Amino acid sequence: MKFLIVAGAPGSLINFRGHLIKDLIASGFEVHAAAPDLSKDGLTHTKLVQMGAKAHDVYLSRTGINPFHDMRTLVELVRLMWSIRPEYVMGYTIKPVIFGTFAAVLVRCPRRYALITGLGYCFSSYGQTAKTRFIGCIAAKLYRHSLRFANKVFFQNPDDQALFRDRNIINGSVPSVVVNGSGVDIDHYVPCAYPRQVEFLLIARLLIDKGIREYAEAAYRLKAEYPAAVFTLVGDLDSNPNSITAQELDRWIQDGVINYLGKLDDVRDALGNASVFVLPSFYREGIPRTILEALSMGRPIITTDTPGCRETVVDGENGYLVPPQNATELTNAMRAFIESPQLISTMGKRSREQALRKYDVCKVNAVMLKEMGISCSSVSSISALPRSC
């Protein structure tokens, strides 16, 4: 049996789907993974091959709605599937879902799955422009036409599932399931001692929609009151037009307000040096992987009461939920940890408990495999595997 996973970016195949790929191989599947420029990402390509998966390049323009580019994506996916002849296909992120599903229908692949890992800015209620509304309308129509051919659609939060049902993007004949995000390796991200001084950390692509500016504004306010507090930022500037500018970032650094670490391949040291994790996103997340990693490492969370983010926090127990695009409320939530630092360990313990209970990657994958009709005996054995699964 052959299983093809189609991704929008090479690195996500390891960072987000690596454990699922291992579990599929352990279940006896020949796993194929496709992404744009996968062969150029030497580390990802090598890791996939070492796992026992087969890696493939496919053309895909991650952003934009150029019909000629998207038609090329569809044609290349059809060619790839004709050569592989997979029994199962699963795409995740918008274009792999849409064009991966269309291609699977054209080659008569019998088992077609879609994983909706978040809806992005096009479906957000915040900061919409005429352009993003237009793109959202096109995306909804393409989703609607493609997902009627899916055997099952996976969502990572109930808000996204409800939106697709309410707008009839998936009709009543297509089953859907909500899973707890992509999961997290709870033995890779383990709790460690908290720093002596209160340090806040935000890890994200440096997009406006991720709440980067609100975080910086809160840092300016609090730094004036509590000079010893530290405000760390991890992530890279993005080609996306919604990215903050390099000039903004440079000013924050030069003013001594933001401790910028750049892009990190391994964020465990940054999380270990932090007291509290902050993600004031108003982007429509699936469930942010960075929050799951922070939960697993026993860090309290401050995030927004928005789809995908709100699922990770019980307000007042393992962190705080704040309104999106509200630097004042964000500042107040952060100030609570500075003025009452004993909250850090108390809420951090609750975060770790939540990671163990809901977000263990092996539990999340076991649910997905079962929902895809992969034998219950295989799922049981996977769940019982050592943590290296």
N, C-alpha and C positions, 0 to 999 in steps of 0.2 A: 504494500500500500504506500502511495506517495502523497505527501502533504506539502503544498506550496504556500509560503507566507510572503506576502507582498508588502513592503514598507516604503515610506516616503523618504527615509533618510537611513543610510547604512548603519550608523552608530546605534540607532534604536533597536536594531536586531539583537544586539548583545545586551545593551543597558536595560531594555524593557521586555524583550521577548526571549532572552537567553535561557532562562529556566524552563520556559514553555517548550523551546526547541529541544532541550535536553530530555524533558519528560516525554515528548513525542518519539524521540529516538529510542528511549527506554521502553516505550510501548510497541516497538517494532516497526515504526514508520521510516521510510526513506524521506528525509526532510530536505526540501529545497527552499532557499531564501533568495528573494529578489529585491533589489533596491537600486536607485540611480547611483552610478559611479562606485558601485560596491568594490570593484576590482582595484580602484584607486585608494580605497581605505584599507591599507595593508593590515593594520591591526585587527579590524573587524573581520576581514576576509580570512586571515590566519586563524582567528579564534573559532569561526564557523567551521572551517575545515577540520580543526582539531577536535571539535565536538562530534564530527561525523556528518555534518550537513554539507549540502552542495550549494555553492554561491553563484548567483547570476546577476549580471548588469541588466538594467532596463531603463529606457529613457523616461524621465518624468520631470516636468517643471513644477517645483513645489508650490510656487505662488503664481498668480495670474490666471486668466481665463481665455488664453489664445486657443481657438478651436483647432488650429493646425498642429500646435504642440500636443494638445490632448488627443487628437486623432492618432498622432505618431505613438503616443503612450499605449493607446488601445491596440494598435497594430502590433507593436512589439510584445505586448503581453499575450496576444493571441498566438503569435509565433512561438513564444517561450512555452506556453501551455501545450501547444501541439507537439512540441519536441519532448516535453516531460510526460504528458498525459497523466496529470495528478487526479487522484480520486477526491481529494479535499483541497480547497483553496480558501484562504482567509486573508483579507486585506485589512489594514488599519491606517488611520488618518484618511482625510477626505478623498484624495484622488486614487490611492490604492483601493479603497472601498468601492468607489464608483466604477472605475475602469477595470479593476480586478474582477468585480462581479459580472460586468458586461462580457469581459473576455471569457470568463468561466462558462457563461451560458453559450457563447458562440462555439466553444470547443466541447460542449456537452459534458462538462465536469459535473458529476452527480451530487457533490456535497459542497455547498457554497455558504461561507460564513463571513460576517462583517463585524468588526470590532470598532465601535465608536469611542475613541479615546478623548473626546472633548470636541466642542463645536467652535472654538475660537472666537475671533472678534466679529465674524459675520452674523452670528446668532446672539451676540451679546445685547443686553438692554442698555448698555452704557457707551457713550462716546460714538454713537452711530452717525455716519455721514451718508449722503446720497449714494456715494460709491459703494460703501460697505453694505448698505441696504440692497443695492442692485446685485452685488456679488452674493449676498445671502439668499436672495430670491432665486438666482441661477443655481446655487448649491442645493437649495431645497428641492428644486425640480429634478436635478440630476440624481440626488439621493432617492427621491420618490420613484423614478423610473428604474433605477438599478436595484433597489432593495426589495422590490416585489419579486425578484428572482432569488433572493437569499433564503436559505433553509432556516437560518436563525440569525438574529442580530444581538450582539452583546453590547451593553452599555456599562459605563463605569460609575454612573450615579443616576438616581431616580428622576432627577429634574430633566436630564437629556432624554430619557425614555418617554417621560410625560409630554415633552415638547414635540417629539416625533409622532406620538400617538395623536395629540391634540390637533396637529396640523395635517394629519393623515399622510405624513411622509412615509410611515410604514402602516400598511392597512391591517385589518383585523386577522387576515389569513396568515400573516408572517409572525411567528413567535419571537419573543424577545426576552432577554434575561439581564438583570443587573448583577454585576460582579464587583467585588471590592477593589477597584482600580487594577493596576498591574501587579500589585503585591510587592513585598520587600523581603529580601533575604535577612531574616532576623538574627542569623548568626554572623553575618558580615557587618551589619550595622548594630553594634552592641553598645550599651550604656557605658559611660566613663565619667570620671569626676568632673564637677563643674568648676569653671575658673573662679578665682577669688573676686575679681571685679565683674560687674554685670556687663555682658557683651551680647549684643543682638546680631543676628545674622540673617541675611536674605540671599538666597541662591535662585537665580532665574536668568533667562535671556533678558537683556536689558531693554525690554519693551515698555512703553508707557502703560499698556494694558495690564502689566504685571504689578503696577503700583509702585514703580521705582521712584517716581517723583514724590509721592506721598511719604514714602520711607525716608527719602532725603530731607523733606520738609520737617518731619517728626524728629529726625536726627539733629537738625539745626536748632530746633526749639529745646530739645532735651540737653544738648551739649552745653547750651548757655546756662542751664540750671545745674547740671551734674557733669562737670568737666571730665570726671574719671570714667564715665560710661563710654563704651566702645560700640561703634556701629559699622559692621563689616558687610561688604557686598561682594558676591561672587557671581560671575557671569561675563558674557562677551557681548560687545556691541553687535547689532544685527543689521543685515541689509534691508530688513523690513522697514517700510516707511514709518511705522509706528515705534521705531527704536528711539531711545533718547539720543542726544547728540554727544559726540566726543567732547565738545566744549563744555557741556553741562557736567559731564563726569569729571573732567579736569578741574573745574572750579570747585566741585565738592571735595576733591582730594587736596587741592591746594589750600582750601580753607581749613583743612585739618578735621573735617567733620566725618568723612567717609573713609574707612580703611578698605581699600580696594585690592582684592587678591587676583583679579582677572578670571579667566576660565580655568577650572580645575577638572582633571580627569577623575580624581578620587577626592570626594568631598568629606571624607571621614575626619580628617584632621581639623578642617574648618568647623564641622559640627561639634567635634570634641572640645574645641576652644570656645564654643559659644554657650551662653546660658539659655537663650530663648531664640526660637526660630520664628521669623516674620515673613509672611507672604500676603501683602495687601492687594491681591489680584482682583481685577474686575473682568478678566479674560474668562471665557467659558471653559473651564478646565474639565478633564475627565475626573481624575483625582490626582493632584500634583504629586509626582514621584518624590520631589524634594521634601514635601511634608511627610510622606511615609518614611523616608530615611531618617528625618528628625524625630518622628514618633518612636521609631525602633531604637534610636540612640538615647531615648529618655529625655527629650527636650520639650518644654512647654511650647505651645503654638499660639501665635497671634495671626489670624487670617480673616478674610472677609466672609460675610454671610451671603455667599454666592454659590451657584451650582458647582459641585465638585470640591470646593473648599470647605463648605459648612459640614460635610459628612465627617470630617476628620477631628472636629472639636466639639466636646460637650462644654458649652460656655460656663466658665467658672470652675470647671473640674480639671481639664488638662490644658487650659488656655482660655483665650478670649476671642469671640467673634465681633468684628467691627463692621460698620457700614462701608461699602465701597466708595472710593474717591472722597474719603473724609479724613484728612490729615489730623484734625483735632481729636477725633475719637481714637485714632491710631496712637497718637501721642499719649493720650490718657491711659490706654491699655499698656503701653510700654512703661510709662511712669510707675504703674502699679508694681512692676517687678523691681524697679530701682528702689522704691520706698519700702517694699516688703519682700526682700530677697528670699525669705523662707518659702515663698510660693514656688520658687524655681524647682526645688527638689520634690515638693509635694505634688505639683502638677506634672513634673517630669516622670514621676513614677506612674501616674495615671496614663501618660502617653505611651510608655512602654507596654503597659497592660493592654491598651487598645491595639497596639501593633501585633502583639501575640494573639489576641482574640480574633481580630478581623482581617489583618492585612498580611499574614504569613503567605509568602508567594506560593508555597506548596499547596496550601489550602485553596487559594484562588485558582491555581492551575487545575487542581483536581475537579473543581466545579466546572470549569470550562470544558475539560475533556469529557466529563460525564454528559454535559449538555450537547456536545457534538456527537454523542452516540458511540464514543470510544469505550470499549468494554469496561464494565464495573470492576472486573477483576484487575484490569490494568490500573485503574484509578486507585484501587485499594492498595496495590503494591507500591504505586508511586507515593501515596501519602505516607506509607510506612518506611520509605527509603531514608537513609541518613540525610542530614541536613545539606549535603552536597547536591541533592536533587535540585 
